[in-house]
Amino acid sequence: MSTSSSGSLIPRLRALLGFSRVVQATLSVAQPFVAALVALHGFPSPDRLLLGLSAAWAGFLAVFALNDLMDVELDRARFAHLRGYEAFDVDSAMMRHPLAQRQVSFPLGLAWIGGLGCYALVAAYLLSPTAAALFLLAALLEVLYCKLARVTPAKYLMSGAMVGVGALAGWVAMTPEIRAAEFGLLFLWMSAWEIGGRNIVNDFSDVEEDACLGIKTVPLLHGPRAAARLTFAWLVATNLAALALPLVSSLGPVYLVGAVGGGLYLLLLPGLRLLRSPTPPVALALFNRASFYPPVVLLALIADLFVPV
């Protein structure tokens, strides 16, 4: 490969990874992995683990890119009203909305999503047809979420359901056994985390732009203080679901310590700061911290499996 071709390949790859919000997508793999470990009360075989992780990563890369594809016209209009963008945002690592900025062409974006989505679907189907069906449902919920941008601020419920369904795909990929109490708590846990930790707070920084574009969000329509209170309520629900899980499963004290510590540091403390100061920088700090909550809980679960009860 020539120097010039390799030089053009790296910026294109960087743009595609930004299109898929690669950092956020990679962190999100922890969500179905958590569900898989809870379902099995142990580790899957190495071949199923590798196939499941690759399917989850490809699936998240595809779904995050799908969000940008669906919102491309809104994002292009958004750049006309864009404020200065200074603080670090996990979502914007690599590049912010490269499709809207024409750093990725529409055909290339479609091919990228199609290739990743097909791999994720086939790999999920090999693990379990039900897992493939849940992946398709999650993608459908993402499309519905984007379609509701100018309709209702309650679209955050679609986002929460999408993440909850995606997490449960990790469960059914590893076992056909459905234990209703654990299954339901996992769905509530991951849905509440998405709503309180990532969705509503991510709208704090875009109020001025959203007002110009007609996008309906909780901070815009109900004000920052009401949005902060709603955010904190969902963060409390996240922690309650995490604490309730050992009551219906065999999770042990190491998991409990990790869940309590992670929930306190990554969710509740920054949530309290948002209640006191419902401003975009404080909301962004919560968003960035909350993005690491599933991986921290995953580490606690893995450690719990290695500690004898």
DOTORKE-812396 format. One record per residue: x, y, z of N, C-alpha, C in turn; residue in three letters; residue number from 1. Coordinates in steps of 0.02 Angstrom, whole numbers. Layout:
BEGIN
<<X,Y,Z>,<X,Y,Z>,<X,Y,Z>,"Ala",NUM>
...
This chain:
BEGIN
<<43,-60,0>,<0,0,0>,<44,62,0>,"Met",1>
<<28,109,-43>,<68,170,-48>,<56,215,12>,"Ser",2>
<<102,262,21>,<97,309,78>,<34,351,72>,"Thr",3>
<<18,373,9>,<-40,416,0>,<-105,379,15>,"Ser",4>
<<-110,314,-6>,<-171,276,6>,<-180,260,80>,"Ser",5>
<<-124,244,114>,<-129,231,186>,<-145,295,223>,"Ser",6>
<<-120,351,197>,<-135,414,229>,<-208,433,224>,"Gly",7>
<<-241,415,168>,<-313,429,161>,<-356,378,197>,"Ser",8>
<<-330,318,207>,<-368,265,241>,<-378,281,315>,"Leu",9>
<<-327,307,347>,<-331,320,419>,<-384,372,437>,"Ile",10>
<<-387,430,402>,<-441,477,417>,<-510,449,403>,"Pro",11>
<<-517,407,351>,<-581,377,336>,<-602,329,390>,"Arg",12>
<<-555,288,413>,<-570,241,467>,<-588,279,531>,"Leu",13>
<<-552,333,545>,<-567,374,603>,<-638,403,598>,"Arg",14>
<<-657,425,539>,<-724,452,529>,<-777,398,539>,"Ala",15>
<<-764,337,513>,<-812,283,521>,<-819,263,595>,"Leu",16>
<<-764,262,631>,<-767,245,702>,<-804,300,741>,"Leu",17>
<<-793,363,720>,<-831,417,750>,<-905,412,734>,"Gly",18>
<<-920,391,673>,<-989,380,651>,<-1024,329,696>,"Phe",19>
<<-987,279,718>,<-1014,226,762>,<-1003,241,836>,"Ser",20>
<<-975,301,851>,<-961,319,921>,<-925,260,956>,"Arg",21>
<<-867,245,930>,<-833,183,947>,<-819,175,1022>,"Val",22>
<<-803,230,1057>,<-789,224,1129>,<-853,204,1165>,"Val",23>
<<-908,239,1151>,<-971,223,1183>,<-995,153,1163>,"Gln",24>
<<-986,134,1100>,<-1007,68,1077>,<-968,13,1113>,"Ala",25>
<<-903,24,1122>,<-861,-26,1155>,<-881,-33,1229>,"Thr",26>
<<-892,24,1262>,<-914,21,1332>,<-982,-15,1338>,"Leu",27>
<<-1024,-7,1287>,<-1091,-35,1289>,<-1091,-111,1284>,"Ser",28>
<<-1038,-141,1260>,<-1035,-214,1256>,<-1043,-245,1325>,"Val",29>
<<-1026,-208,1377>,<-1033,-233,1445>,<-1106,-249,1462>,"Ala",30>
<<-1153,-215,1431>,<-1224,-225,1448>,<-1248,-296,1435>,"Gln",31>
<<-1243,-323,1374>,<-1262,-393,1364>,<-1216,-443,1399>,"Pro",32>
<<-1153,-423,1409>,<-1106,-467,1445>,<-1129,-476,1517>,"Phe",33>
<<-1151,-422,1549>,<-1179,-426,1617>,<-1238,-474,1618>,"Val",34>
<<-1283,-466,1570>,<-1343,-509,1568>,<-1323,-582,1558>,"Ala",35>
<<-1273,-595,1516>,<-1251,-663,1504>,<-1224,-696,1567>,"Ala",36>
<<-1184,-658,1606>,<-1156,-686,1667>,<-1210,-699,1720>,"Leu",37>
<<-1257,-654,1725>,<-1313,-664,1772>,<-1353,-725,1751>,"Val",38>
<<-1366,-733,1686>,<-1405,-789,1662>,<-1372,-856,1677>,"Ala",39>
<<-1306,-859,1666>,<-1270,-922,1674>,<-1245,-934,1745>,"Leu",40>
<<-1241,-880,1785>,<-1208,-884,1851>,<-1138,-911,1841>,"His",41>
<<-1107,-893,1786>,<-1040,-915,1770>,<-1021,-891,1701>,"Gly",42>
<<-966,-919,1674>,<-941,-897,1608>,<-964,-945,1554>,"Phe",43>
<<-980,-919,1495>,<-994,-963,1438>,<-929,-995,1413>,"Pro",44>
<<-936,-1043,1369>,<-877,-1074,1339>,<-840,-1022,1298>,"Ser",45>
<<-774,-1031,1289>,<-735,-980,1253>,<-761,-964,1183>,"Pro",46>
<<-784,-1015,1146>,<-807,-1002,1078>,<-871,-961,1078>,"Asp",47>
<<-918,-977,1124>,<-980,-938,1128>,<-966,-867,1155>,"Arg",48>
<<-919,-862,1200>,<-901,-796,1227>,<-873,-752,1172>,"Leu",49>
<<-826,-779,1132>,<-796,-740,1078>,<-847,-720,1026>,"Leu",50>
<<-890,-767,1007>,<-942,-752,957>,<-991,-700,984>,"Leu",51>
<<-1009,-707,1048>,<-1056,-660,1079>,<-1027,-589,1084>,"Gly",52>
<<-964,-584,1105>,<-933,-519,1111>,<-926,-485,1043>,"Leu",53>
<<-906,-524,992>,<-898,-494,926>,<-966,-472,898>,"Ser",54>
<<-1018,-512,911>,<-1085,-494,888>,<-1109,-430,922>,"Ala",55>
<<-1097,-426,987>,<-1119,-367,1025>,<-1082,-305,1002>,"Ala",56>
<<-1017,-310,991>,<-978,-251,970>,<-1001,-228,901>,"Trp",57>
<<-1009,-275,854>,<-1032,-256,788>,<-1102,-227,791>,"Ala",58>
<<-1145,-256,833>,<-1213,-231,839>,<-1216,-161,866>,"Gly",59>
<<-1177,-147,918>,<-1176,-79,946>,<-1146,-29,897>,"Phe",60>
<<-1093,-48,862>,<-1065,-3,811>,<-1117,13,758>,"Leu",61>
<<-1156,-38,738>,<-1207,-27,687>,<-1264,17,712>,"Ala",62>
<<-1288,5,773>,<-1345,42,799>,<-1327,115,814>,"Val",63>
<<-1268,128,842>,<-1248,197,852>,<-1241,234,786>,"Phe",64>
<<-1214,200,735>,<-1210,232,669>,<-1279,242,639>,"Ala",65>
<<-1324,195,651>,<-1393,202,627>,<-1426,264,655>,"Leu",66>
<<-1412,279,718>,<-1439,340,749>,<-1417,402,711>,"Asn",67>
<<-1352,405,694>,<-1327,463,656>,<-1355,464,585>,"Asp",68>
<<-1364,406,556>,<-1393,403,488>,<-1464,429,488>,"Leu",69>
<<-1504,408,538>,<-1573,430,542>,<-1578,505,555>,"Met",70>
<<-1531,532,592>,<-1533,602,613>,<-1490,648,570>,"Asp",71>
<<-1468,625,511>,<-1418,662,474>,<-1443,732,455>,"Val",72>
<<-1505,739,434>,<-1529,805,415>,<-1536,851,475>,"Glu",73>
<<-1559,824,532>,<-1561,864,593>,<-1491,885,614>,"Leu",74>
<<-1443,840,609>,<-1375,856,630>,<-1344,908,584>,"Asp",75>
<<-1359,905,520>,<-1333,956,474>,<-1363,1025,490>,"Arg",76>
<<-1427,1025,506>,<-1458,1088,527>,<-1429,1111,594>,"Ala",77>
<<-1413,1063,637>,<-1385,1079,703>,<-1318,1116,697>,"Arg",78>
<<-1277,1096,649>,<-1212,1128,641>,<-1218,1201,622>,"Phe",79>
<<-1274,1220,594>,<-1285,1291,578>,<-1297,1333,640>,"Ala",80>
<<-1316,1301,694>,<-1330,1336,757>,<-1281,1316,812>,"His",81>
<<-1227,1283,792>,<-1183,1252,842>,<-1146,1303,884>,"Leu",82>
<<-1145,1290,950>,<-1106,1330,996>,<-1033,1304,996>,"Arg",83>
<<-990,1341,1030>,<-922,1315,1040>,<-924,1251,1079>,"Gly",84>
<<-883,1202,1060>,<-886,1136,1090>,<-818,1121,1122>,"Tyr",85>
<<-814,1130,1187>,<-749,1128,1219>,<-739,1066,1264>,"Glu",86>
<<-788,1048,1304>,<-780,994,1352>,<-776,926,1318>,"Ala",87>
<<-742,879,1352>,<-737,811,1325>,<-804,776,1332>,"Phe",88>
<<-824,742,1279>,<-887,705,1277>,<-871,635,1250>,"Asp",89>
<<-887,583,1290>,<-873,514,1269>,<-904,500,1200>,"Val",90>
<<-964,527,1189>,<-998,515,1125>,<-961,544,1065>,"Asp",91>
<<-923,596,1075>,<-892,631,1019>,<-819,614,1009>,"Ser",92>
<<-795,562,1044>,<-726,540,1033>,<-717,520,960>,"Ala",93>
<<-661,532,932>,<-644,522,862>,<-671,579,819>,"Met",94>
<<-738,587,815>,<-766,639,773>,<-841,645,789>,"Met",95>
<<-866,707,789>,<-937,718,803>,<-978,721,738>,"Arg",96>
<<-1026,675,732>,<-1072,673,675>,<-1035,679,607>,"His",97>
<<-990,632,592>,<-952,638,529>,<-995,632,466>,"Pro",98>
<<-1052,598,470>,<-1096,594,412>,<-1126,663,397>,"Leu",99>
<<-1148,696,450>,<-1176,763,442>,<-1124,813,417>,"Ala",100>
<<-1061,801,436>,<-1007,846,414>,<-977,824,347>,"Gln",101>
<<-1008,772,316>,<-986,746,251>,<-915,718,252>,"Arg",102>
<<-893,696,310>,<-830,660,315>,<-840,586,298>,"Gln",103>
<<-903,564,301>,<-923,497,280>,<-979,506,229>,"Val",104>
<<-974,474,171>,<-1027,480,120>,<-1087,438,140>,"Ser",105>
<<-1145,455,114>,<-1205,417,130>,<-1200,344,108>,"Phe",106>
<<-1176,330,46>,<-1169,259,26>,<-1120,221,71>,"Pro",107>
<<-1064,253,89>,<-1017,219,133>,<-1048,207,202>,"Leu",108>
<<-1086,256,227>,<-1119,247,291>,<-1168,189,289>,"Gly",109>
<<-1207,184,235>,<-1255,129,228>,<-1218,62,225>,"Leu",110>
<<-1163,59,188>,<-1125,-3,182>,<-1095,-23,249>,"Ala",111>
<<-1070,26,286>,<-1041,14,352>,<-1093,-15,399>,"Trp",112>
<<-1151,16,402>,<-1205,-8,445>,<-1229,-77,423>,"Ile",113>
<<-1237,-85,357>,<-1261,-148,330>,<-1213,-206,345>,"Gly",114>
<<-1148,-194,335>,<-1099,-247,348>,<-1096,-266,421>,"Gly",115>
<<-1092,-216,464>,<-1090,-230,536>,<-1155,-262,560>,"Leu",116>
<<-1211,-235,536>,<-1276,-262,557>,<-1286,-333,535>,"Gly",117>
<<-1266,-349,474>,<-1273,-418,450>,<-1230,-466,490>,"Cys",118>
<<-1168,-445,504>,<-1125,-489,545>,<-1156,-500,614>,"Tyr",119>
<<-1179,-446,646>,<-1209,-452,712>,<-1270,-496,711>,"Ala",120>
<<-1311,-489,660>,<-1372,-529,655>,<-1357,-603,645>,"Leu",121>
<<-1311,-618,600>,<-1293,-689,587>,<-1260,-720,649>,"Val",122>
<<-1214,-683,680>,<-1180,-710,739>,<-1230,-721,796>,"Ala",123>
<<-1275,-673,806>,<-1326,-680,858>,<-1371,-740,843>,"Ala",124>
<<-1389,-750,779>,<-1432,-806,760>,<-1397,-873,774>,"Tyr",125>
<<-1332,-876,761>,<-1294,-938,775>,<-1295,-954,849>,"Leu",126>
<<-1297,-902,891>,<-1301,-913,963>,<-1371,-931,985>,"Leu",127>
<<-1420,-895,957>,<-1490,-906,974>,<-1534,-864,927>,"Ser",128>
<<-1583,-894,893>,<-1629,-855,852>,<-1664,-800,892>,"Pro",129>
<<-1677,-814,955>,<-1710,-763,997>,<-1665,-703,1007>,"Thr",130>
<<-1600,-714,1014>,<-1552,-658,1020>,<-1553,-616,957>,"Ala",131>
<<-1556,-648,899>,<-1560,-611,836>,<-1624,-570,832>,"Ala",132>
<<-1680,-599,856>,<-1743,-562,856>,<-1740,-502,902>,"Ala",133>
<<-1708,-509,959>,<-1702,-453,1006>,<-1657,-398,977>,"Leu",134>
<<-1605,-418,940>,<-1562,-369,907>,<-1603,-328,857>,"Phe",135>
<<-1644,-362,817>,<-1686,-327,769>,<-1736,-280,805>,"Leu",136>
<<-1764,-304,861>,<-1810,-262,899>,<-1775,-200,926>,"Leu",137>
<<-1713,-208,950>,<-1675,-151,975>,<-1663,-100,920>,"Ala",138>
<<-1645,-124,860>,<-1634,-79,803>,<-1699,-43,785>,"Ala",139>
<<-1756,-78,788>,<-1820,-47,773>,<-1837,8,824>,"Leu",140>
<<-1823,-6,887>,<-1835,44,939>,<-1791,105,929>,"Leu",141>
<<-1730,95,905>,<-1685,151,890>,<-1714,195,834>,"Glu",142>
<<-1740,163,782>,<-1771,200,728>,<-1831,239,753>,"Val",143>
<<-1873,208,795>,<-1931,241,823>,<-1910,300,867>,"Leu",144>
<<-1857,292,905>,<-1831,346,947>,<-1813,407,903>,"Tyr",145>
<<-1779,394,849>,<-1759,449,805>,<-1820,483,773>,"Cys",146>
<<-1870,443,755>,<-1930,471,724>,<-1970,515,772>,"Lys",147>
<<-1961,505,837>,<-1999,543,887>,<-1963,607,908>,"Leu",148>
<<-1908,624,876>,<-1867,680,898>,<-1907,745,904>,"Ala",149>
<<-1952,758,856>,<-1991,819,856>,<-2062,808,880>,"Arg",150>
<<-2076,750,909>,<-2144,732,929>,<-2155,738,1004>,"Val",151>
<<-2110,709,1044>,<-2121,707,1116>,<-2054,699,1153>,"Thr",152>
<<-2047,732,1211>,<-1987,721,1251>,<-1986,652,1284>,"Pro",153>
<<-2044,619,1287>,<-2047,552,1317>,<-2015,499,1274>,"Ala",154>
<<-1984,520,1219>,<-1948,472,1176>,<-1892,438,1214>,"Lys",155>
<<-1872,467,1271>,<-1820,434,1311>,<-1840,364,1332>,"Tyr",156>
<<-1906,351,1336>,<-1929,284,1354>,<-1911,234,1300>,"Leu",157>
<<-1912,255,1236>,<-1892,212,1181>,<-1817,195,1186>,"Met",158>
<<-1778,245,1203>,<-1706,234,1211>,<-1692,186,1267>,"Ser",159>
<<-1727,195,1323>,<-1718,149,1380>,<-1737,78,1361>,"Gly",160>
<<-1794,71,1327>,<-1816,4,1307>,<-1767,-28,1258>,"Ala",161>
<<-1739,13,1214>,<-1690,-13,1166>,<-1629,-42,1201>,"Met",162>
<<-1604,-6,1250>,<-1545,-31,1287>,<-1563,-92,1329>,"Val",163>
<<-1622,-92,1360>,<-1643,-150,1399>,<-1650,-212,1356>,"Gly",164>
<<-1680,-204,1298>,<-1689,-261,1252>,<-1621,-286,1227>,"Val",165>
<<-1576,-239,1211>,<-1509,-259,1188>,<-1471,-298,1241>,"Gly",166>
<<-1478,-277,1304>,<-1445,-314,1358>,<-1473,-385,1365>,"Ala",167>
<<-1539,-392,1359>,<-1569,-458,1367>,<-1550,-505,1310>,"Leu",168>
<<-1529,-476,1253>,<-1503,-519,1199>,<-1443,-560,1223>,"Ala",169>
<<-1404,-530,1269>,<-1347,-566,1297>,<-1368,-626,1339>,"Gly",170>
<<-1425,-620,1372>,<-1452,-675,1412>,<-1472,-733,1367>,"Trp",171>
<<-1517,-719,1319>,<-1545,-773,1278>,<-1493,-802,1231>,"Val",172>
<<-1439,-765,1218>,<-1385,-792,1176>,<-1348,-848,1211>,"Ala",173>
<<-1353,-851,1277>,<-1314,-899,1316>,<-1356,-955,1346>,"Met",174>
<<-1421,-944,1356>,<-1463,-996,1384>,<-1536,-983,1365>,"Thr",175>
<<-1574,-1036,1351>,<-1646,-1026,1336>,<-1688,-1020,1400>,"Pro",176>
<<-1658,-1031,1457>,<-1695,-1028,1521>,<-1710,-955,1538>,"Glu",177>
<<-1773,-940,1548>,<-1794,-873,1567>,<-1819,-875,1639>,"Ile",178>
<<-1783,-840,1683>,<-1805,-833,1753>,<-1835,-763,1759>,"Arg",179>
<<-1900,-760,1766>,<-1937,-698,1756>,<-1913,-641,1800>,"Ala",180>
<<-1901,-655,1864>,<-1881,-601,1910>,<-1814,-570,1890>,"Ala",181>
<<-1765,-612,1876>,<-1699,-587,1855>,<-1703,-553,1787>,"Glu",182>
<<-1740,-582,1742>,<-1748,-556,1674>,<-1779,-486,1677>,"Phe",183>
<<-1832,-479,1716>,<-1866,-414,1722>,<-1823,-362,1756>,"Gly",184>
<<-1787,-382,1809>,<-1744,-334,1844>,<-1687,-310,1800>,"Leu",185>
<<-1659,-355,1760>,<-1606,-335,1713>,<-1631,-284,1663>,"Leu",186>
<<-1692,-296,1637>,<-1721,-248,1589>,<-1731,-180,1622>,"Phe",187>
<<-1760,-180,1682>,<-1770,-117,1718>,<-1704,-83,1734>,"Leu",188>
<<-1656,-121,1756>,<-1590,-95,1775>,<-1556,-59,1717>,"Trp",189>
<<-1550,-93,1660>,<-1516,-64,1603>,<-1556,-7,1572>,"Met",190>
<<-1623,-13,1571>,<-1665,40,1543>,<-1660,103,1585>,"Ser",191>
<<-1664,95,1651>,<-1660,153,1696>,<-1592,187,1691>,"Ala",192>
<<-1539,147,1686>,<-1472,176,1679>,<-1466,217,1616>,"Trp",193>
<<-1491,191,1560>,<-1488,227,1497>,<-1526,294,1501>,"Glu",194>
<<-1585,293,1531>,<-1626,353,1534>,<-1594,405,1580>,"Ile",195>
<<-1575,384,1641>,<-1548,431,1689>,<-1475,449,1679>,"Gly",196>
<<-1436,400,1655>,<-1364,411,1649>,<-1341,438,1583>,"Gly",197>
<<-1379,425,1529>,<-1355,445,1464>,<-1404,488,1424>,"Arg",198>
<<-1468,472,1427>,<-1514,504,1379>,<-1534,574,1397>,"Asn",199>
<<-1567,583,1454>,<-1592,649,1472>,<-1535,698,1482>,"Ile",200>
<<-1482,676,1516>,<-1426,722,1530>,<-1390,743,1466>,"Val",201>
<<-1393,701,1415>,<-1359,717,1352>,<-1394,774,1316>,"Asn",202>
<<-1457,789,1335>,<-1494,843,1303>,<-1483,911,1336>,"Asp",203>
<<-1450,913,1394>,<-1439,976,1428>,<-1397,1024,1385>,"Phe",204>
<<-1348,996,1350>,<-1301,1038,1312>,<-1329,1063,1247>,"Ser",205>
<<-1387,1036,1226>,<-1412,1051,1159>,<-1476,1092,1160>,"Asp",206>
<<-1493,1124,1217>,<-1556,1159,1223>,<-1565,1213,1170>,"Val",207>
<<-1514,1255,1162>,<-1519,1310,1113>,<-1527,1283,1042>,"Glu",208>
<<-1487,1233,1025>,<-1492,1204,958>,<-1560,1169,948>,"Glu",209>
<<-1582,1131,999>,<-1645,1095,993>,<-1704,1142,986>,"Asp",210>
<<-1701,1199,1019>,<-1755,1249,1013>,<-1760,1274,941>,"Ala",211>
<<-1703,1284,909>,<-1703,1307,839>,<-1728,1253,791>,"Cys",212>
<<-1716,1190,809>,<-1732,1135,764>,<-1801,1104,777>,"Leu",213>
<<-1834,1126,831>,<-1900,1097,847>,<-1896,1029,880>,"Gly",214>
<<-1837,1010,906>,<-1830,946,940>,<-1856,952,1011>,"Ile",215>
<<-1896,904,1032>,<-1927,908,1098>,<-1888,864,1147>,"Lys",216>
<<-1861,896,1200>,<-1824,861,1252>,<-1849,884,1320>,"Thr",217>
<<-1833,845,1371>,<-1855,862,1438>,<-1824,928,1462>,"Val",218>
<<-1758,939,1455>,<-1730,1003,1477>,<-1759,1063,1441>,"Pro",219>
<<-1775,1056,1377>,<-1802,1111,1338>,<-1874,1128,1357>,"Leu",220>
<<-1917,1077,1363>,<-1988,1089,1374>,<-2006,1098,1447>,"Leu",221>
<<-1969,1066,1493>,<-1987,1067,1564>,<-1935,1103,1607>,"His",222>
<<-1880,1123,1577>,<-1830,1161,1613>,<-1777,1116,1644>,"Gly",223>
<<-1718,1145,1657>,<-1662,1105,1683>,<-1674,1075,1753>,"Pro",224>
<<-1709,1111,1796>,<-1719,1085,1864>,<-1765,1024,1863>,"Arg",225>
<<-1819,1027,1824>,<-1864,970,1818>,<-1827,911,1786>,"Ala",226>
<<-1786,926,1735>,<-1748,873,1702>,<-1698,841,1750>,"Ala",227>
<<-1667,881,1793>,<-1620,855,1842>,<-1655,809,1892>,"Ala",228>
<<-1715,830,1914>,<-1753,788,1961>,<-1773,722,1929>,"Arg",229>
<<-1796,725,1866>,<-1815,663,1831>,<-1754,618,1821>,"Leu",230>
<<-1699,649,1803>,<-1636,610,1795>,<-1618,574,1859>,"Thr",231>
<<-1621,610,1915>,<-1601,580,1978>,<-1648,523,1998>,"Phe",232>
<<-1713,531,1983>,<-1760,477,1998>,<-1743,414,1960>,"Ala",233>
<<-1724,420,1897>,<-1703,362,1858>,<-1637,333,1883>,"Trp",234>
<<-1593,375,1907>,<-1530,350,1935>,<-1543,310,2000>,"Leu",235>
<<-1589,334,2040>,<-1609,297,2101>,<-1639,229,2081>,"Val",236>
<<-1682,229,2030>,<-1711,167,2006>,<-1658,118,1981>,"Ala",237>
<<-1607,145,1948>,<-1551,104,1925>,<-1518,68,1983>,"Thr",238>
<<-1503,105,2035>,<-1469,76,2093>,<-1513,28,2132>,"Asn",239>
<<-1577,43,2137>,<-1623,-3,2171>,<-1628,-69,2134>,"Leu",240>
<<-1631,-66,2068>,<-1633,-128,2029>,<-1569,-169,2038>,"Ala",241>
<<-1512,-135,2039>,<-1448,-169,2048>,<-1445,-202,2117>,"Ala",242>
<<-1471,-168,2168>,<-1469,-195,2236>,<-1520,-251,2245>,"Leu",243>
<<-1574,-250,2206>,<-1626,-301,2213>,<-1606,-367,2179>,"Ala",244>
<<-1560,-363,2131>,<-1542,-422,2092>,<-1517,-480,2135>,"Leu",245>
<<-1474,-469,2186>,<-1452,-525,2227>,<-1509,-559,2266>,"Pro",246>
<<-1565,-525,2274>,<-1621,-555,2311>,<-1654,-610,2270>,"Leu",247>
<<-1646,-609,2204>,<-1679,-659,2163>,<-1628,-701,2124>,"Val",248>
<<-1564,-692,2139>,<-1513,-730,2103>,<-1459,-751,2153>,"Ser",249>
<<-1407,-783,2126>,<-1353,-808,2170>,<-1294,-761,2172>,"Ser",250>
<<-1303,-698,2154>,<-1248,-650,2157>,<-1226,-640,2229>,"Leu",251>
<<-1160,-631,2237>,<-1133,-629,2304>,<-1110,-560,2327>,"Gly",252>
<<-1074,-558,2382>,<-1055,-494,2413>,<-1007,-452,2372>,"Pro",253>
<<-964,-484,2332>,<-917,-445,2291>,<-955,-404,2239>,"Val",254>
<<-1004,-436,2208>,<-1047,-399,2161>,<-1081,-341,2197>,"Tyr",255>
<<-1107,-354,2256>,<-1144,-303,2293>,<-1100,-243,2309>,"Leu",256>
<<-1038,-256,2330>,<-992,-201,2344>,<-978,-160,2281>,"Val",257>
<<-967,-195,2226>,<-954,-160,2163>,<-1014,-120,2139>,"Gly",258>
<<-1074,-149,2146>,<-1134,-115,2124>,<-1148,-53,2166>,"Ala",259>
<<-1139,-59,2232>,<-1150,-2,2277>,<-1098,52,2264>,"Val",260>
<<-1034,32,2262>,<-981,82,2251>,<-985,115,2183>,"Gly",261>
<<-997,74,2131>,<-1002,101,2064>,<-1062,147,2057>,"Gly",262>
<<-1119,126,2085>,<-1179,167,2081>,<-1172,233,2118>,"Gly",263>
<<-1138,231,2174>,<-1129,292,2213>,<-1083,341,2177>,"Leu",264>
<<-1025,317,2155>,<-975,361,2126>,<-993,383,2055>,"Tyr",265>
<<-1019,337,2015>,<-1031,352,1944>,<-1100,381,1930>,"Leu",266>
<<-1148,370,1975>,<-1216,392,1961>,<-1244,440,2014>,"Leu",267>
<<-1246,419,2076>,<-1283,458,2126>,<-1247,523,2145>,"Leu",268>
<<-1182,520,2156>,<-1146,582,2174>,<-1148,634,2118>,"Leu",269>
<<-1132,616,2056>,<-1141,666,2003>,<-1214,685,1992>,"Pro",270>
<<-1261,639,2007>,<-1331,656,2003>,<-1351,708,2054>,"Gly",271>
<<-1324,703,2114>,<-1337,754,2166>,<-1308,821,2146>,"Leu",272>
<<-1249,820,2114>,<-1220,883,2091>,<-1265,915,2038>,"Arg",273>
<<-1296,874,1996>,<-1341,900,1945>,<-1403,930,1977>,"Leu",274>
<<-1427,900,2031>,<-1485,929,2066>,<-1468,998,2093>,"Leu",275>
<<-1407,1006,2119>,<-1387,1070,2148>,<-1372,1121,2093>,"Arg",276>
<<-1345,1098,2037>,<-1325,1143,1983>,<-1343,1113,1916>,"Ser",277>
<<-1406,1120,1894>,<-1428,1088,1832>,<-1404,1126,1769>,"Pro",278>
<<-1340,1120,1756>,<-1309,1156,1700>,<-1277,1106,1652>,"Thr",279>
<<-1265,1127,1590>,<-1235,1080,1540>,<-1169,1050,1561>,"Pro",280>
<<-1121,1087,1591>,<-1058,1055,1610>,<-1067,1000,1663>,"Pro",281>
<<-1111,1011,1711>,<-1124,961,1763>,<-1159,901,1733>,"Val",282>
<<-1206,913,1688>,<-1241,858,1654>,<-1193,816,1613>,"Ala",283>
<<-1146,850,1578>,<-1097,814,1537>,<-1051,772,1580>,"Leu",284>
<<-1032,798,1639>,<-990,760,1685>,<-1026,696,1707>,"Ala",285>
<<-1091,702,1722>,<-1130,643,1740>,<-1133,594,1682>,"Leu",286>
<<-1146,619,1622>,<-1150,576,1563>,<-1085,537,1554>,"Phe",287>
<<-1028,571,1558>,<-964,538,1548>,<-951,484,1601>,"Asn",288>
<<-966,501,1663>,<-956,451,1717>,<-1004,392,1709>,"Arg",289>
<<-1067,407,1696>,<-1117,354,1692>,<-1102,305,1635>,"Ala",290>
<<-1068,328,1583>,<-1052,284,1527>,<-1008,226,1549>,"Ser",291>
<<-971,234,1604>,<-926,181,1629>,<-960,136,1681>,"Phe",292>
<<-1023,148,1695>,<-1057,109,1747>,<-1064,35,1728>,"Tyr",293>
<<-1090,16,1668>,<-1094,-55,1652>,<-1027,-92,1654>,"Pro",294>
<<-972,-63,1626>,<-908,-99,1632>,<-886,-109,1704>,"Pro",295>
<<-899,-60,1748>,<-880,-68,1818>,<-920,-124,1851>,"Val",296>
<<-985,-126,1837>,<-1027,-179,1864>,<-1005,-246,1836>,"Val",297>
<<-987,-248,1772>,<-963,-309,1742>,<-901,-335,1777>,"Leu",298>
<<-854,-291,1793>,<-794,-312,1829>,<-811,-339,1898>,"Leu",299>
<<-860,-308,1931>,<-882,-333,1996>,<-913,-402,1990>,"Ala",300>
<<-952,-413,1937>,<-982,-479,1926>,<-928,-532,1913>,"Leu",301>
<<-879,-516,1871>,<-825,-563,1857>,<-787,-580,1921>,"Ile",302>
<<-772,-529,1961>,<-738,-542,2024>,<-780,-584,2070>,"Ala",303>
<<-844,-573,2070>,<-889,-611,2114>,<-889,-686,2097>,"Asp",304>
<<-881,-701,2031>,<-880,-771,2011>,<-817,-808,2034>,"Leu",305>
<<-764,-770,2048>,<-701,-802,2069>,<-692,-804,2144>,"Phe",306>
<<-737,-773,2181>,<-732,-773,2254>,<-779,-825,2282>,"Val",307>
<<-755,-874,2318>,<-799,-926,2346>,<-848,-897,2396>,"Pro",308>
<<-910,-921,2392>,<-963,-897,2438>,<-954,-930,2506>,"Val",309>
